[in-house]
Amino acid sequence: MEKELAKKVEYKQEKWNKIIASYQGSGQSMKEYCNEIGITPSTYYYYLKKSQLIEQAVPKLVPVNFAEAKLSKVSIHYYGATIQIGANDEVSLCAILSALKKV
């Protein structure tokens, strides 16, 4: 049940991200664009704000090549908390990043 709900939420987010991108590239006024796709400007702005809040809340993960890492420790700062682990502890780092991705 949770997976179905998550898929619906993700589908809606993708749909609105496409609508937002489409408007931004349309060259039309907000009123013209909204009339064309059958929504009100307030609906558009609601989903624009919601989309921006979701983007801000989701941490961005950056790929790291461990062969090139020359650090003794890795620090992860997440919403005021700091986690430090040895840079060569790939297993722990992957586990922590995987757990954070699920938050």
C-alpha atoms as one frame of an Amber mdcrd trajectory, in Angstrom:
protein
   0.000   0.000   0.000   2.817   2.432   0.892   4.601   1.736  -2.379   1.433
   2.474  -4.347   0.996   5.765  -2.513   4.666   6.644  -3.066   4.269   5.909
  -6.797   1.190   8.153  -6.986   3.001  10.982  -5.208   6.039  10.568  -7.470
   3.793  10.532 -10.556   2.092  13.770  -9.456   5.456  15.403  -8.757   6.740
  14.438 -12.202   3.523  15.671 -13.824   3.757  19.054 -12.110   7.482  19.370
 -12.761   6.690  18.918 -16.475   3.891  21.512 -16.299   6.186  23.985 -14.513
   8.978  23.452 -17.056   6.490  23.716 -19.922   5.180  27.067 -18.671   8.668
  28.432 -18.135   9.550  27.625 -21.742   6.218  28.646 -23.259   6.745  32.398
 -23.533   3.083  32.852 -22.593   1.637  34.880 -19.773   0.572  32.912 -16.710
  -3.101  33.542 -17.481  -2.772  32.372 -21.111  -0.857  29.253 -20.160  -3.214
  28.271 -17.360  -6.270  28.798 -19.582  -4.649  26.642 -22.259  -4.082  23.667
 -19.946  -7.268  24.127 -17.919  -5.999  25.151 -14.480  -6.138  28.341 -12.436
  -3.024  30.413 -11.731  -3.492  29.734  -8.002  -3.324  25.975  -8.677  -0.136
  26.481 -10.678   1.464  28.551  -7.898   0.416  25.998  -5.274   2.236  23.214
  -7.089   5.193  25.466  -7.923   5.675  26.210  -4.219   5.152  22.563  -3.287
   7.717  21.504  -5.890  10.248  24.023  -4.566   9.738  22.835  -0.973  10.227
  19.204  -2.018  13.430  20.100  -3.856  14.771  21.893  -0.785  13.877  18.993
   1.515  15.518  16.261  -0.546  19.263  16.096   0.058  21.377  15.794  -3.055
  23.740  12.817  -3.123  26.986  13.230  -4.997  28.860  10.207  -6.398  32.268
   9.620  -4.841  35.078   7.604  -6.397  36.683   5.875  -3.419  39.846   5.073
  -5.362  40.544   8.810  -5.633  39.571   9.740  -2.064  42.630  10.740  -0.072
  40.890  11.693   3.158  41.302  10.162   6.589  37.706  10.952   7.625  34.443
  11.758   5.926  31.972  14.114   7.598  28.305  14.063   6.668  26.261  17.056
   7.815  22.522  16.436   7.756  19.973  18.821   9.313  22.289  19.896  12.119
  23.694  16.431  12.842  27.252  15.427  11.913  28.441  11.889  11.255  32.161
  11.181  10.954  33.576   7.886   9.681  36.861   6.699   8.281  37.223   7.579
   4.606  38.224   4.012   3.741  35.132   2.491   5.408  33.126   2.140   2.207
  30.610  -0.291   3.728  29.616   2.080   6.548  29.520   5.077   4.234  27.233
   3.260   1.780  24.966   2.111   4.632  24.689   5.637   6.050  23.994   7.207
   2.651  21.431   4.525   1.866  19.664   5.177   5.182  19.674   8.946   4.583
  18.254   8.440   1.108  15.222   6.697   2.657  14.536   9.547   5.108
